[in-house]
Amino acid sequence: PPYISITIVFKMNKPDPSLAVRMDYGMRKVTQITETKISNACKYIIETEDHTLGNILRMDMIDDPKVTFVGYRVPHPLATNIEMRVQTSDPAYPPGKALMESCSRIISLCKELNEDVLNYEQKRSKELE
């Protein structure tokens, strides 16, 4: 019987680099605004980020027992920043420390996931040989 050759072309799920948002020279990535009416609370404006980072940080900090409130919002659909509010219960554990520890935990999880994927790929390639 005749065999049919099929070629499949995969496109990467990657945004067009010309549409990427870049930070201007001298622009700060994170700006901290201390809340004056609420104790142990700060608002952070994080530039060139969106729901992806905001939701990951929020979900991680919700599990921190010293964090009493955490929330974020995108001020406008066309804005390229997020506003995150963090309040902690202990003055010795400021909101900035909670945010930094959350970032560290997320980075560790990403490294662990990367190692798991690489190990799986190596294992799979050995199985196929």
C-alpha positions in Angstrom: 0.0 0.0 0.0 1.2 3.5 -0.6 2.4 5.5 2.4 1.5 9.1 2.9 4.1 11.4 4.4 2.7 14.1 6.6 4.8 17.0 7.8 3.6 18.8 10.9 4.9 22.3 11.6 4.9 23.4 15.2 4.8 27.1 16.1 6.1 28.1 19.4 3.6 29.7 21.8 5.7 32.8 22.0 4.7 36.5 21.9 6.0 38.7 19.2 9.2 40.3 20.6 8.3 43.7 19.1 5.3 43.8 21.4 7.3 43.2 24.6 7.1 45.9 27.2 10.5 47.1 28.2 11.5 49.2 31.2 12.9 52.7 30.5 16.4 53.4 31.8 16.3 54.5 35.4 12.8 53.1 35.9 12.4 51.1 39.2 10.9 47.6 38.9 9.2 47.8 42.3 8.0 50.9 44.2 7.0 50.6 47.8 4.3 52.9 49.2 3.8 52.6 53.0 0.2 52.7 54.1 -0.4 55.4 56.7 -3.9 54.4 57.9 -3.2 50.6 58.3 -0.4 49.2 60.5 2.2 46.9 58.9 0.8 47.4 55.4 2.4 48.5 52.1 1.4 48.9 48.5 3.8 47.7 45.9 3.7 48.9 42.3 5.5 46.3 40.2 6.3 47.5 36.7 6.1 45.4 33.5 4.2 42.5 35.1 0.6 41.3 34.9 -1.8 38.7 36.4 0.8 35.9 35.9 3.1 37.2 38.6 0.4 38.9 40.7 -1.6 35.7 41.1 1.4 33.5 41.9 2.6 35.9 44.6 -0.9 36.3 46.0 -1.5 32.5 46.2 1.9 31.9 47.8 1.5 34.7 50.4 -2.0 33.5 51.4 -0.3 30.4 52.9 2.0 32.5 55.0 0.5 32.6 58.5 2.1 36.0 59.3 0.4 37.7 56.3 -3.1 38.9 57.3 -4.0 40.4 53.9 -2.7 40.2 50.4 -4.3 41.3 47.1 -3.3 42.6 43.8 -5.0 44.4 40.9 -4.1 45.6 37.4 -5.1 49.3 37.4 -6.2 49.3 33.8 -6.3 46.7 31.0 -3.7 48.6 29.0 -1.5 49.2 32.0 1.8 47.2 32.2 2.0 47.1 36.0 0.3 45.5 39.0 -0.5 47.0 42.4 -0.1 44.6 45.3 -1.1 45.3 48.8 0.4 43.3 51.7 -0.4 43.5 55.4 1.4 41.4 58.1 0.4 40.7 61.7 3.9 41.1 63.2 5.8 44.4 63.2 9.0 42.3 63.2 7.9 40.7 59.9 7.4 43.7 57.5 5.4 43.3 54.3 8.6 43.7 52.2 10.1 40.7 53.9 6.9 38.7 53.2 7.1 39.7 49.6 10.8 38.8 49.3 10.3 35.4 51.0 7.5 34.6 48.7 9.7 35.4 45.7 12.4 33.1 47.1 9.9 30.3 47.5 8.5 30.8 44.0 12.1 30.8 42.5 12.9 27.6 44.4 9.7 25.9 43.0 10.6 27.0 39.5 14.1 25.5 39.8 12.6 22.3 41.1 10.1 22.1 38.3 12.9 22.7 35.8 15.0 19.9 37.2 12.0 17.6 37.2 11.4 18.3 33.5 15.0 17.8 32.6 15.2 14.6 34.5 12.0 13.4 32.8 13.4 14.3 29.3 16.6 12.4 30.0 14.7 9.4 31.3 12.4 9.5 28.3 15.2 9.8 25.8 17.0 6.8 27.3 13.8 4.7 27.1 13.5 5.6 23.4 17.0 4.5 22.6 
